[in-house]
Amino acid sequence: MRYNNFALLPILMLLSLTALTFWLDQTSKVEPSQQGPVRHDPDYYVDNFTVKRFDSAGKLYQTLSATHMLHYADDDSTEVTKPRMTYHTQRPTVIIADKALLIEGGKKVELENNVKIVHDNPNSPPTQITSSRMTLLPDDEIARTSVPVTITQGASVLHGQGLEANNKTQISVLHGRINGTIAPQPK
């Protein structure tokens, strides 16, 4: 049996194509050790947003608003610009900062730059707590910091080296060396 060279050409092309496909498949596989570092790129962003949370009775409990938000899928963190969180309780509390990092699914919030907590007091001036950095546990309504902090209420001013504030119990504890001035109460 005699083969014509032209009859073998399609078979040779098919074999070449198969070999090329196999070679491409092998070279395109990336070994885990050859992968570069996981990129920390945002997967979505939101501008000028407000999120409201309600308690089990359907009453407004908490509001978070901000000018800009970036979410990162690699570590499920969220960066927020100009956050403003409000607790709508008997003694309303507002927390603001220049930026925040939400981690652990929003269970922990790292506030940075110009952090301010303001508690409204029905029968006295509002209480204001300021610091450069603070950690907030929103569900527990606890704020902590280990950096210098100032508490003001009217003409009274206290300075400390750290703080733990519990919005539910309405107790704030200053840490470290504390100094300040407590003004007399008006009669």
C-alpha positions as CSV (number, residue, x, y, z in Angstrom):
1,M,0.0,0.0,0.0
2,R,1.3,3.3,-1.1
3,Y,0.7,6.6,0.7
4,N,0.5,9.9,-1.0
5,N,2.4,12.7,0.8
6,F,-0.6,14.9,0.5
7,A,-2.7,12.4,2.3
8,L,-0.3,12.4,5.4
9,L,-0.4,16.2,5.6
10,P,-3.7,16.5,7.6
11,I,-2.6,13.8,10.0
12,L,0.8,15.6,10.5
13,M,-1.1,18.9,11.1
14,L,-3.4,17.2,13.6
15,L,-0.5,15.7,15.5
16,S,1.3,19.1,15.5
17,L,-1.8,20.8,16.8
18,T,-2.3,18.2,19.6
19,A,1.4,18.6,20.6
20,L,1.1,22.4,20.6
21,T,-2.1,22.3,22.7
22,F,-0.5,20.0,25.2
23,W,2.6,22.2,25.4
24,L,0.5,25.4,25.9
25,D,-1.5,23.7,28.7
26,Q,1.6,22.7,30.6
27,T,3.4,26.1,30.3
28,S,0.3,28.1,31.3
29,K,-0.1,26.2,34.6
30,V,1.3,28.3,37.5
31,E,2.7,26.4,40.4
32,P,1.6,27.8,43.9
33,S,5.3,28.6,44.7
34,Q,5.5,30.7,41.5
35,Q,2.5,32.8,42.2
36,G,3.1,36.4,43.3
37,P,1.7,38.0,46.4
38,V,-2.1,38.2,46.6
39,R,-3.0,41.7,45.3
40,H,-4.8,44.0,47.6
41,D,-7.1,45.7,45.1
42,P,-10.6,46.9,45.8
43,D,-13.4,44.8,44.3
44,Y,-16.0,47.5,44.7
45,Y,-16.6,51.0,45.9
46,V,-19.5,53.1,47.1
47,D,-19.8,57.0,47.3
48,N,-22.0,58.9,49.7
49,F,-23.8,56.1,51.4
50,T,-25.9,55.5,54.5
51,V,-26.5,52.2,56.3
52,K,-29.2,51.8,58.9
53,R,-29.5,49.1,61.5
54,F,-32.7,48.3,63.5
55,D,-33.1,46.5,66.8
56,S,-35.3,43.4,67.2
57,A,-38.4,45.6,67.8
58,G,-37.9,47.4,64.5
59,K,-36.7,50.7,66.1
60,L,-33.7,52.6,64.4
61,Y,-30.7,51.6,66.4
62,Q,-27.6,52.7,64.5
63,T,-26.7,54.7,61.4
64,L,-23.4,54.7,59.5
65,S,-22.8,57.2,56.7
66,A,-19.6,58.1,54.8
67,T,-18.4,59.9,51.7
68,H,-16.5,57.0,50.2
69,M,-16.0,53.2,50.8
70,L,-13.6,50.7,49.3
71,H,-14.0,46.9,49.8
72,Y,-11.0,44.5,49.5
73,A,-11.9,40.9,48.7
74,D,-8.5,39.4,49.7
75,D,-8.9,40.1,53.4
76,D,-12.6,41.2,53.5
77,S,-11.7,44.6,54.8
78,T,-13.4,47.9,54.1
79,E,-11.8,51.4,54.1
80,V,-14.2,54.2,54.8
81,T,-13.6,58.0,54.3
82,K,-15.3,60.5,56.7
83,P,-17.4,57.9,58.6
84,R,-20.1,59.1,60.9
85,M,-21.8,56.5,63.2
86,T,-24.8,57.5,65.3
87,Y,-26.3,55.4,68.0
88,H,-30.0,56.3,68.3
89,T,-30.5,55.5,72.1
90,Q,-31.9,57.5,75.0
91,R,-28.5,59.3,75.1
92,P,-27.7,59.7,71.4
93,T,-24.0,59.2,70.6
94,V,-22.2,60.3,67.4
95,I,-18.8,59.0,66.4
96,I,-16.8,60.7,63.5
97,A,-13.3,60.4,62.1
98,D,-11.3,61.2,59.0
99,K,-11.1,57.5,58.0
100,A,-11.9,54.0,59.3
101,L,-11.0,50.4,58.5
102,L,-13.7,47.9,59.1
103,I,-12.4,44.4,59.7
104,E,-13.8,41.1,60.9
105,G,-17.0,41.7,58.9
106,G,-17.5,45.1,60.6
107,K,-17.3,43.6,64.1
108,K,-14.2,45.8,64.7
109,V,-13.6,49.3,63.4
110,E,-10.2,51.1,63.5
111,L,-10.9,54.8,63.5
112,E,-8.0,57.2,62.5
113,N,-7.3,60.9,62.5
114,N,-9.6,63.5,64.2
115,V,-11.6,60.8,66.1
116,K,-14.5,62.4,68.0
117,I,-17.2,60.8,70.1
118,V,-20.1,63.1,71.2
119,H,-22.7,62.1,73.8
120,D,-25.8,64.2,74.1
121,N,-26.7,64.9,77.7
122,P,-30.3,66.0,78.3
123,N,-29.6,68.2,81.4
124,S,-25.9,69.3,80.8
125,P,-23.5,70.2,78.0
126,P,-22.6,67.3,75.6
127,T,-19.6,65.2,76.5
128,Q,-16.9,65.1,73.8
129,I,-14.1,62.5,73.6
130,T,-11.3,63.2,71.1
131,S,-8.2,61.3,70.1
132,S,-6.1,60.5,67.0
133,R,-6.9,56.8,66.9
134,M,-9.5,54.5,68.4
135,T,-10.8,51.0,68.1
136,L,-14.6,50.6,68.1
137,L,-16.6,47.4,68.7
138,P,-19.9,48.6,67.2
139,D,-22.1,45.7,68.4
140,D,-20.8,46.0,72.0
141,E,-20.8,49.8,71.9
142,I,-17.2,49.9,73.2
143,A,-14.5,52.3,72.1
144,R,-10.8,51.8,73.2
145,T,-7.6,53.7,72.6
146,S,-4.0,53.6,74.0
147,V,-3.0,57.0,72.6
148,P,-3.6,60.4,74.3
149,V,-7.3,61.3,74.7
150,T,-9.2,64.4,75.8
151,I,-12.7,64.4,77.4
152,T,-14.5,67.8,77.6
153,Q,-17.9,68.7,79.0
154,G,-18.7,72.3,79.1
155,A,-15.7,74.0,80.8
156,S,-14.4,70.7,82.3
157,V,-11.4,69.1,80.5
158,L,-9.6,65.8,81.3
159,H,-6.5,64.4,79.5
160,G,-5.4,60.8,79.7
161,Q,-3.0,58.4,78.0
162,G,-5.8,55.9,76.9
163,L,-9.4,55.2,77.3
164,E,-12.1,52.6,77.4
165,A,-15.7,53.9,76.9
166,N,-18.8,51.8,77.1
167,N,-21.8,53.5,75.6
168,K,-24.3,50.9,77.0
169,T,-23.2,51.5,80.7
170,Q,-22.3,55.2,80.0
171,I,-18.9,54.7,81.8
172,S,-15.7,56.0,80.4
173,V,-12.4,55.0,82.1
174,L,-9.2,57.1,81.4
175,H,-5.9,55.3,81.6
176,G,-2.3,56.4,82.3
177,R,-1.4,59.8,83.8
178,I,-4.5,61.9,84.0
179,N,-4.8,65.7,84.4
180,G,-7.4,68.2,83.8
181,T,-9.8,70.8,85.2
182,I,-13.3,70.1,86.5
183,A,-15.5,73.2,86.4
184,P,-18.1,73.8,89.1
185,Q,-21.6,72.8,88.2
186,P,-24.0,75.7,87.7
187,K,-26.6,76.1,90.4
